[in-house]
Amino acid sequence: MLLSLFPRRRFWSFSTVPHNLSLRLCPTINTRPLFTAVRIASEFGLSDSRSSLEDMSSNLKPDFGEGECLFPPLPEIKSCAIRLQVFTHRSFYARPGHVFEDPPDDPSPDNERYEHLGDTVLGLSITGLLMEMFPGLRVGPSTKIRAMMVGNPTLAEISQKYKLPERLRLHPAQAITLRASVHIQADVFESFVGGLFLDQGLDAVRQWLKALFTPYATAAYYAARQHHGLPPMPPSPQLEGGNGGNNAPAPAHTLVALPQPGDVLAPPTIGHLALFNQHLQREGKPVEWIYSDGSAQPEGNGYSDLGLPPGVILRGTKATPIWYVKVLVDGQYCGRGRGNTKKAARNEAAKEGLAFLGRYV
């Protein structure tokens, strides 16, 4: 089971499950959507950097104009019942938290279900906003940017600007502590999003969130670019203006030229490496892989003669490296390849190596 990267995701213990239950349940289960999950760690090497994402989220500096004149007003939830429940913390009624399901005639009156719904609606809206603002953004960076935008520090900051924590109904003995909690401040914002969705529908929510989160999206986008070692201000018309002087990128859909078959950037076909290794094992021939990062003077046992025109030699960054490799069989050159990982580069070199050895696939 994937676990959320952010600590505000609560986990509930199934300590009351009968011992004779045949299913083996995980000791904990996340009851909320996993929009900021381990996927980020696998794609960015952030398995131990939850605090890093939280820090980046805390340091976002959205531009709402002078005096924050562009900060959108808080929409009004028209239903009194929904509005009351949005601001009712579970401590107010102090119902037991280990109950599996409420009775049909006595649902829980607190805002946890609205918060759960709001988390989903918020994730959907932010994902759509990023696709609209940055149509060329890949899924991995987009996931990271979204994580910064919906992290506790960001949502708590927004919640405080709207003074949502002041409207919370809390148990008197815990009111001061809970109202000052960043987690609770973020939760009540999500609860409001869920309540607004039930009250007025998705279009109203997305219209409000678009105006609210566009500056945050721009700030998070630049922070992510910097984290990847890329220029903070790319020379793109979409990011440079055309929206009345606002620094936020103007939403637009752009046509992107896709690489043609045979283009040097075309994605490799996988599987050649395994076949190449099997062939060499059967033949009992030694193989040597020599790597390069494309630099003129590679370190260690690397090489600089990539066999490519200078114009197509790409050099990666620390976050997105590009590897070149050549393969020697019995000391004889057989092929070369390139990829974002050493394994991908070896696969391309293995494809040439198979052809060199007379195995065409």
Secondary structure in CASP SS format (residue, H / E / C, confidence):
PFRMAT SS
TARGET T0000
AUTHOR 0000-0000-0000
METHOD secondary structure of the structure
MODEL  1
M C 1.00
L C 1.00
L C 1.00
S C 1.00
L C 1.00
F C 1.00
P C 1.00
R C 1.00
R C 1.00
R C 1.00
F E 1.00
W E 1.00
S E 1.00
F C 1.00
S C 1.00
T C 1.00
V C 1.00
P C 1.00
H C 1.00
N C 1.00
L C 1.00
S C 1.00
L C 1.00
R C 1.00
L C 1.00
C C 1.00
P C 1.00
T E 1.00
I E 1.00
N E 1.00
T C 1.00
R C 1.00
P C 1.00
L C 1.00
F C 1.00
T C 1.00
A C 1.00
V H 1.00
R H 1.00
I H 1.00
A H 1.00
S H 1.00
E H 1.00
F H 1.00
G C 1.00
L C 1.00
S C 1.00
D C 1.00
S C 1.00
R H 1.00
S H 1.00
S H 1.00
L H 1.00
E H 1.00
D H 1.00
M H 1.00
S H 1.00
S H 1.00
N C 1.00
L C 1.00
K C 1.00
P C 1.00
D C 1.00
F C 1.00
G C 1.00
E H 1.00
G H 1.00
E H 1.00
C C 1.00
L C 1.00
F C 1.00
P C 1.00
P C 1.00
L C 1.00
P C 1.00
E C 1.00
I C 1.00
K C 1.00
S C 1.00
C H 1.00
A H 1.00
I H 1.00
R H 1.00
L H 1.00
Q H 1.00
V H 1.00
F C 1.00
T E 1.00
H C 1.00
R H 1.00
S H 1.00
F H 1.00
Y H 1.00
A C 1.00
R C 1.00
P C 1.00
G C 1.00
H C 1.00
V C 1.00
F C 1.00
E C 1.00
D C 1.00
P C 1.00
P C 1.00
D C 1.00
D C 1.00
P C 1.00
S C 1.00
P C 1.00
D C 1.00
N C 1.00
E H 1.00
R H 1.00
Y H 1.00
E H 1.00
H H 1.00
L H 1.00
G H 1.00
D H 1.00
T H 1.00
V H 1.00
L H 1.00
G H 1.00
L H 1.00
S H 1.00
I H 1.00
T H 1.00
G H 1.00
L H 1.00
L H 1.00
M H 1.00
E H 1.00
M H 1.00
F C 1.00
P C 1.00
G C 1.00
L C 1.00
R C 1.00
V H 1.00
G H 1.00
P H 1.00
S H 1.00
T H 1.00
K H 1.00
I H 1.00
R H 1.00
A H 1.00
M H 1.00
M H 1.00
V C 1.00
G C 1.00
N H 1.00
P H 1.00
T H 1.00
L H 1.00
A H 1.00
E H 1.00
I H 1.00
S H 1.00
Q H 1.00
K H 1.00
Y C 1.00
K C 1.00
L C 1.00
P H 1.00
E H 1.00
R H 1.00
L C 1.00
R E 1.00
L C 1.00
H C 1.00
P C 1.00
A C 1.00
Q C 1.00
A H 1.00
I H 1.00
T H 1.00
L H 1.00
R H 1.00
A C 1.00
S C 1.00
V H 1.00
H H 1.00
I H 1.00
Q H 1.00
A H 1.00
D H 1.00
V H 1.00
F H 1.00
E H 1.00
S H 1.00
F H 1.00
V H 1.00
G H 1.00
G H 1.00
L H 1.00
F H 1.00
L H 1.00
D H 1.00
Q H 1.00
G C 1.00
L H 1.00
D H 1.00
A H 1.00
V H 1.00
R H 1.00
Q H 1.00
W H 1.00
L H 1.00
K H 1.00
A H 1.00
L H 1.00
F H 1.00
T H 1.00
P H 1.00
Y H 1.00
A H 1.00
T H 1.00
A H 1.00
A H 1.00
Y H 1.00
Y H 1.00
A H 1.00
A H 1.00
R H 1.00
Q H 1.00
H H 1.00
H C 1.00
G C 1.00
L C 1.00
P C 1.00
P C 1.00
M C 1.00
P C 1.00
P C 1.00
S C 1.00
P H 1.00
Q H 1.00
L H 1.00
E H 1.00
G C 1.00
G C 1.00
N C 1.00
G C 1.00
G C 1.00
N C 1.00
N C 1.00
A C 1.00
P C 1.00
A C 1.00
P C 1.00
A C 1.00
H C 1.00
T C 1.00
L C 1.00
V C 1.00
A C 1.00
L C 1.00
P C 1.00
Q C 1.00
P C 1.00
G C 1.00
D C 1.00
V C 1.00
L C 1.00
A C 1.00
P C 1.00
P C 1.00
T C 1.00
I C 1.00
G C 1.00
H H 1.00
L H 1.00
A H 1.00
L H 1.00
F H 1.00
N H 1.00
Q H 1.00
H H 1.00
L H 1.00
Q H 1.00
R H 1.00
E H 1.00
G C 1.00
K C 1.00
P C 1.00
V E 1.00
E E 1.00
W E 1.00
I E 1.00
Y E 1.00
S E 1.00
D C 1.00
G C 1.00
S C 1.00
A C 1.00
Q C 1.00
P C 1.00
E C 1.00
G C 1.00
N C 1.00
G C 1.00
Y C 1.00
S C 1.00
D C 1.00
L C 1.00
G C 1.00
L C 1.00
P C 1.00
P H 1.00
G H 1.00
V H 1.00
I C 1.00
L C 1.00
R C 1.00
G C 1.00
T C 1.00
K C 1.00
A C 1.00
T C 1.00
P C 1.00
I C 1.00
W E 1.00
Y E 1.00
V E 1.00
K E 1.00
V E 1.00
L E 1.00
V E 1.00
D C 1.00
G C 1.00
Q E 1.00
Y E 1.00
C E 1.00
G E 1.00
R E 1.00
G E 1.00
R E 1.00
G E 1.00
N C 1.00
T C 1.00
K H 1.00
K H 1.00
A H 1.00
A H 1.00
R H 1.00
N H 1.00
E H 1.00
A H 1.00
A H 1.00
K H 1.00
E H 1.00
G H 1.00
L H 1.00
A H 1.00
F H 1.00
L C 1.00
G C 1.00
R C 1.00
Y C 1.00
V C 1.00
END
